[in-house]
Each structure stands twice: as C-alpha cells, then as structure tokens.
Amino acid sequence: MDRQIRVKMSHLAWMIVRNNHAFLQKKRGVKKPFSSEPNNLLNLNSMRYNGFVHRSTVGVVPAADNKGFTVITKRARHANKPAKAAVKTTLKSGPRRSLWKLRRLVKNNSGRRDLLKASLRRASAILKSQKPKVSRKPRAKKTE
C-alpha cells in the first residue's frame, strides 16, 4: 500500500472520530478536551498523540508489579488485527538504562520518532512516582 494512501486513511479516520469517540472527556472551561485511549502519551485529543487512528503507535504504562514501565508499540503490518498488533516490552533495569533502552526502541523500531520526547517524559514520570518516599524524623522541639 502506498504511503500517501495510508496517510490519507489515517486523516480520514481522524476527521470521523475527532469530536466523538468513547475515550473523549470534555469539560467546561477546558479548551482542548482530554482523551483516555490507550497509547495516547499526553492524554490530549489531537491527531498526533491519538492511539487508535495511526497504524503505528507508542504507549508507556507502569509495569504490572510497579517496578519499571511497559512500552506498548503497535505494529503497522497488523493494523487491522488488534490482538496481534500490540507488542509489550517491560523495562525495569534501573531508570537510566531503561530510559536509554526506550530511546533506542522508539527511534529504531516504532516508526514514530516524533513521539520520542513525550514517551521519555511519561516514562520518567512513572519511574519518579515509583520511588519510595523518604520519611524524615520529626524535629525535636527545644524545651527551655
């Protein structure tokens, strides 16, 4: 299939679902509606970050055991078969190494280099939320 036809198909799909779909969350006073679909890195309702319109996507979610994160990529050749399209890769070998692996994975394999920075930000936010909170001792009050 020609690339231009594929691009036009995703544009057509976006024009159909951009104002109405099951994941759309509209609120009063918010200019840009939110979207809760899988593989949407910023949860914004825009074509760039949409998870079900494009043939290949990237998603970052916390790992099942809450150690590290899971990268979900959608393969373009299985675009019409959702069960076969999703490829899950769990990265939990420490923050620096995991983010480096994520960078390599998105650049080389996903076909969506434009989502690199957003995926790194989401992964680092997930890793930061999984850090244990440091409990500090309460200060002893001075008695005179």
HELIX and SHEET records of a PDB file:
HELIX    1   1 ARG A    3  VAL A   17  1                                  15    
HELIX    2   2 ALA A   76  HIS A   78  5                                   3    
HELIX    3   3 PRO A   82  ALA A   85  1                                   4    
HELIX    4   4 PRO A   95  LEU A  105  1                                  11    
HELIX    5   5 VAL A  106  SER A  110  3                                   5    
HELIX    6   6 ARG A  113  LEU A  115  5                                   3    
HELIX    7   7 LEU A  116  SER A  129  1                                  14    
SHEET    1   A 2 LEU A  24  GLN A  25  0                                        
SHEET    2   A 2 PHE A  34  SER A  35 -1                                        
SHEET    1   B 3 VAL A  58  PRO A  62  0                                        
SHEET    2   B 3 PHE A  69  LYS A  74 -1                                        
SHEET    3   B 3 ALA A  86  LEU A  91 -1                                        
END                                                                             
